Amino acid sequence: MHEGDDETVYMLEGEMTAVIDGTPHRLAAGQSIFLARGVPHQLINISRRPAHYILIGTPAIFDRFLEEAGRELAPGEAAEPPTPVELDRLRTASSKFGIILLSAFPAKD
């Protein structure tokens, strides 16, 4: 949940589920969804295939969070569940950028 920024997701390829305040919304290529600040949400890749989307953050601070909390996958590397070290880095960066990780994080798909 973001305290100070909104997000808009526009799907380019693949499928995702956006869980917004507990309600799942299926997204396919060409669809978009608005994720308001203060509302719990999570994006989950439901297809197990690559999904590509554009994320527009307002104001633009989420990119700095990703730089600190995440890492870029190597070519051909598939995303895996986060390690304890990665979760610690995520938790540390989230408080710095006004992101609240809820107790059910990460949600199971």
Secondary structure as the mmCIF struct_conf table of DSSP 4:
data_model
#
loop_
_struct_conf.conf_type_id
_struct_conf.id
_struct_conf.beg_label_comp_id
_struct_conf.beg_label_asym_id
_struct_conf.beg_label_seq_id
_struct_conf.end_label_comp_id
_struct_conf.end_label_asym_id
_struct_conf.end_label_seq_id
STRN STRN1 HIS A 2 HIS A 2
BEND BEND1 GLU A 3 GLY A 4
STRN STRN2 ASP A 6 GLU A 13
BEND BEND2 GLY A 14 GLY A 14
STRN STRN3 GLU A 15 ILE A 20
TURN_TY1_P TURN_TY1_P1 ASP A 21 GLY A 22
STRN STRN4 THR A 23 ALA A 28
TURN_TY1_P TURN_TY1_P2 ALA A 29 GLY A 30
STRN STRN5 SER A 32 LEU A 35
TURN_TY1_P TURN_TY1_P3 ARG A 37 GLY A 38
BEND BEND3 VAL A 39 VAL A 39
STRN STRN6 HIS A 41 ILE A 44
BEND BEND4 SER A 47 ARG A 49
STRN STRN7 HIS A 52 THR A 58
BEND BEND5 PRO A 59 ALA A 60
HELX_RH_AL_P HELX_RH_AL_P1 PHE A 62 ALA A 69
HELX_LH_PP_P HELX_LH_PP_P1 GLU A 72 ALA A 74
TURN_TY1_P TURN_TY1_P4 PRO A 75 GLY A 76
HELX_LH_PP_P HELX_LH_PP_P2 GLU A 77 ALA A 79
HELX_LH_PP_P HELX_LH_PP_P3 PRO A 81 THR A 83
HELX_RH_AL_P HELX_RH_AL_P2 PRO A 84 LYS A 96
TURN_TY1_P TURN_TY1_P5 PHE A 97 GLY A 98
STRN STRN8 ILE A 99 ILE A 99
TURN_TY1_P TURN_TY1_P6 SER A 103 ALA A 104
HELX_LH_PP_P HELX_LH_PP_P4 PHE A 105 PHE A 105
BEND BEND6 PRO A 106 PRO A 106
HELX_LH_PP_P HELX_LH_PP_P5 ALA A 107 LYS A 108
#
